[in-house]
Amino acid sequence: MSTERFAEIIEGLCRIYGLDHTRVLQGDSLDLGGVRIALRHGEGPLAPLMMMYCDFGPVPKELETRVYRQLLESNLSTYTGQGETFCLTPEGRVVFVNNYLLETLTPEILAGYLSLAALCAKRWREDYFLPEGERKTKKARANTLPGLHGRAAASDSKS
């Protein structure tokens, strides 16, 4: 049942974005204005969930310690045992991960979540590493980094 529901949501999402759903169902990432987002179906006890992985991008070498600390603090202050968290890939890219219950998800709702995630990733890339006086957006404290309760394109690279 959940596999069919996952495919149904992906097919609807791809209709919204004008994409071929088969590529996304095979694991290709979406590209929302330069932000890669991968969608995966949960396995085992996570089968009722859709997992989202939003690539926020790399951290400048000279800021790694400060940024990683802030991300860990953010994870601690927002973690509820499920849902959103920040992760780090072996290549040093920050990835925002969240999950959604398939039974309550629609393609339209998912499109909204993805648009918000892409917007937060873009703002983070553009603004987060600038000195406070040069930022366009209000400075984010560690526990208020973009927590997330456009057009897309399928990307050949996998997340």
N, C-alpha and C positions, 0 to 999 in steps of 0.2 A: 504494500500500500504506500509506504513512504517513498519508495523509489519512483513510483508513478507520479506521486504528488510533486516530488522534486523536479522531474522532467516536465510536468505541466507548468510549473512556475517558471522554469528556464525558458520554455517555449514561448510563454506569454511575455516574458521580459524581452526576449529577442525580437518578438513582433513589435514591441514598443520602440526598440532601438533600430529596427530594420536589419537585423543580423540573422545569419544562419545558425539556428539553435544547435545543430549537430556538433559544431566546433566547440561550443561552450560545454555541451554535455560530455564531450571527449576530454575536457580538462583545460581548454584554452582559457586564458584570462581575458577579461574585458579591459578596454582602454577607454577611460572616461577623461578626455581632455589631457592626456599624458599621465594619468594615474592608473596603474595596473591594479585590478581587483579580480581575485580568483574566488569562485564559488564552488563549494564541495558539499556533497551529501555526507552527513554523518554516518559512521559505521558502528555496528554493535549497539551498545546502549545509547549512542548518540544518533541512531537512525532517524528519530523524529525531528532532527535538526538540519538546517542549512548553515554551513560554516562560511563566513566571509573573511578574506584575507586582503587587506588594503595596504599597498606598499606606500609608506610615507616617505621613503627615500633614505639615503645615507646620512650619517652624522659626520661633520668635519672632525678630522683626527684630533685637532687641538681642543675640541670640546667634548670628546667622548666621555670622560669621567663625569663631568657635570650633567650631561644629558642622560647618560645611563642611570645615574643616581635619581634624577627627576622622573624618569620613566618607571623605575622601580617603586618610588614613592607614590606615583600615580596609580600603579597597579595595586599597591597595598591599600590605598585609601578608597579605591573604587571597586575592589574585588568582592564579589558576593558568592563565589563558589560556582558561578556560571556567567556566561556572557563576555563582556568586553575586557580586553587586556592588550598590552603592548608586548611585542616579541622582537627578537633580534635574529636575523638570518646569519648563517656562517659568513656571508659576504659583507656583513656589517650594515645591512639595511634594516630600518625600523618598519615593522609590520603591525598594523592594528588588526586585531582578530575579534570577531563577534559572531554570535550564533543566533538563529531565529527559528522559532517553532514553525514547522512546515504547515501545520493545521491552521494557523492563524495568518499565514503569509499569503499575499496576492502579488502578482507581477507589478502592479502599480505601487503597492507599499514598498516592495523590494527596490524598485527604481528610485523611490524617494530616499531610502536608506543609502543606496549606492551613491546617489548625487551628493548627499550630505557628507558621506565618508570622503569622496573625491574632493569636495570643497575644503574640508578640514585638512586633508593631506596637502593640497596646494597652498593653503595659508601657512601651514607649518613649514613647508619648503621655502616659501618666499620670505617669511617674517621671523620665524622662531629663533634663528641664530644671529639676528642683528642685535646690535646694542640697543638698550631700551629706548633711547631717544630717537632712533631711526625706525622703530617698528610702526607699521601701519595699523596694527590691531593692538588692543590692550594686552599687556604682558600676562602670560599665563603662568599661574603658580603650578607647582608640580601636581597638585591634586585637581587641577582644572584643565589639564591638557585635554585636547579634543576627545571627550568621551562621547560616544555616539549611541544612544539607546539603539543639460548636457547630452550629449550624444555619446554613444559608446561604440567601440569597434572591437571585434574579436582580435586578440593578440596571439601570435604563434608561440610566444614563449610561455612556459608553464611556471607557476609559482610554487 
